[in-house]
């Protein structure tokens, strides 16, 4: 740590890490131990506090691996308070906002534009950001059909000019604001939407979410409709709609790792066991893809993985903590040197594919097991703990074990210890920590684990605000540079 830094600098670094952890994990939804209202109030305070006191950091967070919910809140907060920023800050914020909007799912962006309109934010910069995003959409006609209300709201807010005639934008304008005026549309989806009002055959040509409404209107049988709509469904739509007795017609190996883990955990034990080769192979393939160039570079890795009852999550985030642990298990196996990985579940299970949320959280006992030397008598190079941090069997043992380990047995820090936590603690405005000397980072998707380990080192107290800001500046430069290269 830089000894020239003042106590105020250290507090600032802690505040930044607090917000980053919240922006990665919290979504304002109910968690196992806190309700949605508590989550939302906690997030409201953090966003307001960081935006007012650390506006540069608040905007820079858009370049980090934060979740979409908080990215949208940051964008809205920056646009609402543009008058509080300098001209240079507004220019940087505009670039960060445009780059982040390009990565967000379109439905979230359209909902954001609706919030912008309801908030009365209508300055020139905001209109330019919205106009540029709409202009970059690959098929505005598709958006007009699938997200009709959102496109209409955005077009009104920025006064999008939709001229008369047969131009694509003119057709979209007629579809949104003058429905029924044109006898037919040149755009395939716009015309399919027109015909779907009276022709069943046109229903299957529409995006699945739109087609569902028309299918119900025509009284189509669900099985017939799904069969016809299958060619136009996304991978996630196929997974959501297939029966638990049938396999989805999608390639599991191309799914993101954490999403795939959620799907695996949704299957009954019998299906998981029967499809062991397929599911395990898909998880390992996704893990290798997520690891990228980091594969095999972490040396000896031991992991403590939480599959206690609290990993069941909540009704809104069902099995999310357990899915992060399962995905992290497979990712850490790839990150470790060949044959140098050991994963320990809190339940004591040895079959990762058949894990389920069950029992207390004996993190301390598992940490003791994980710190034992592996083959050859060597201690692990890294110990990674994936847990919500509620160590309760017995309470506080994990923190005490790690404190004694670091102070008495490993003062030279030969073993790097990091705790990644997938659950936001609304009461503490942060993710729950195991011990003061153990770096902790919030995590939402296991794919982000390599980047989060880098962030977690700032929570260890050995680096200060200067290093943290330098890291944020590098992430911002990389984020904006990548977007400029793509464009």
Secondary structure, 3 states (H helix, E strand, C coil): CCCCCCHHHHHHHHHHHHHHHHHHHCCCCCCCCCCHHHHHHHHHHHHHHHHHHCHHHHHHHHHCCCCHHHHHHHHHHHHHCHHHCCHHHHHHHHHHHHHHHHHCCHHHHHHHHHHHHHCCCCCHHHHHHHHHHHHHCCCHHHHHHHCHHHHHHHHHHCCCCCCCCCCHHHHHHHHHHCCCCCCCCCCHHHHHHHHCCCCHHHHHHCCHHHHHHHHHHHCCCHHHHHHHHHHHCCHHHHHHHCCCCCCCCCCHHHCCHHHHHHHHHHCCHHHHHHCHHHHHHHHHHHHHHHHHHHCCCCCCEEEEECCCHHHHECCCCECHHHHHHHHHHHHHHHHCCCCCEEEEECCCCCCHHHCCCCCCCCHHHHHHHHHCCCHHHCCCCEEEEECCCCCECCECHHHHHHHHHHHHHCCCCCCEEEEEECCEECCCCEECCCCCCCEEEECCCHHHHHHHHHHHHHHHCCCCHHHHHHHHHHHHHHHHHHHHHHC
